[in-house]
Amino acid sequence: MTLTDDGKAAVAQVLTDYYRAFSTLDAQAVLPYFHEPSQLVSPAGVVPTPTRAAVAAVFQPVMDALRARGFAKSELTNLHLKGLSGTTAIAGGVAVRHKTDGQELERAGVVYVMQKTGAGWQIATIVIHHDDDALRPA
């Protein structure tokens, strides 16, 4: 199923807002962007996050470590979107993190499974992987 232009814009806006919230390095700021339940998948394994409190418990140590490394902001580049149903979309791109001096800190490929709820589009699953293998939905 193809996302309408409005649907694509809505998903892209949620992700833009999520990245802005993430850049505050306050785990509480990202919680409204997550569906309950959700999950995080990375080379380290699968972490179920059944509640927003579980999301905060996973994210805050990561954010604290980024702060210690001079993190300034994160942005999503090369975003590609595809509708999977009327209430589910997949979004893929590259997450780029920058230091306070403007230098790139790190990058990773990311895939978001987005679920449309009464509260709008929310993240149901995040998959983190090597940036060379970034998803390119049709």
N, C-alpha and C positions, 0 to 999 in steps of 0.2 A: 504494500500500500504506500502510495506517495504522500508525503506530508504536504499540506497546502503551504503556500508562502507564509500565511499567518501562523501556521503550526511551526514551521521552521524558525520563524522569527521569535516565537514564544520560547522554544527550546533553547535557541541561541542566547536569548536574553537571560534565561534562568542560569545557564552556564556562566555567562559573563558576570552576573551578580554573585554566583557561587565563588568564582575566582576572586572577586573583589573582597568578599567576606573571608575567604581563606587567607588572603594577604594581610588581614589584621592579626593573624596568628592567635586568634581567640577561638577555641573549638566551639564555644557556645554560638558564635556568629554563623557557623555553617550548618547548624542543626536543622533549621527550617527547610533546607534544600534536600533533605533525606527522607525517603519513604520509610515507614516502619512496617515490616522489617526491610533491611538492606544487607548488602554484603560487599566486602572488599576482597578483590582477587589480585594477587601479585606473585612474582616468582617465589616469594617466601611462603605462599600458601593462601588458603581461603580463611577469611575472618568474618564470621557471621556477626552482624550488628543488628540484633532484633529490635533495639530501641534507640532512640536518639542519645540516651545516656551512654549506651555502648559505643556509639559513634564518637562521642566526646572523649571517652576513655581511650580510644585508639588514636584519635587525632591530636590530643593535647601534647603527649610526649613527642610526637613527630614535629609539631609546631615549635615546641621548646628547643628541640635540636636544631631546627632551621634558624631560629633566632640567634642561637649561639654561633652559627656559621655565617652570620651577617646577611640573612635573608631580608629582602625589601619587598618583593612582589612576585606574583605568579600570574602567567597568562596562558590562555589556550590558543594555539595557533593551528593552522591547517584543518579547521573544523569541517567535517563532513557529516551530514545528517541523512537518516533514512527512516521513514515510518514503517513499523512492523505490523501495526494494527491501528485502530482508531484511538487507542489509549497507550500504546507502547511505541517508543522510538529508540533508535540506536544512534549515538553520536561518537565520533572518533576524531582524534587529533593528537597534537603534541603539547604537553604541559611544559612550559619553560619557566624556570625559577631564576630570578635575578638577585644579585647582592646589592647592598646599599650603595656601592660604588658604581653600579650600572653593569658590572660584568655578569656574564651568565654563570650561575651557580650549578645548575644541572637541568637535564631535560629527560622526559620519559614519554613513551606512547601511552595514551589513555583511551579507554572505551567506556562510555557511559550508557547503561540501559536506563532509559527514562520512562517513568510511568505517569500518566495523566490522572490526577485525582481531583477531588472537589477543591483542593487547595492549589491546583495548578500542576505543572510538571515538576516531578521530584525524581531524585536519583535513587534507583532501586539497586543498581550494581555498578561498581567501579572496577575496571580491570586495568592494571598498570603493567606495562611491558616495555621492551626495548623500543626506543624511538624510531629505529630504522624500519620497524615493522608496523608503523601506524596504519590503522584501519582506513580503508578508502571505500566507504559504502557507495553504491551506485545511485 
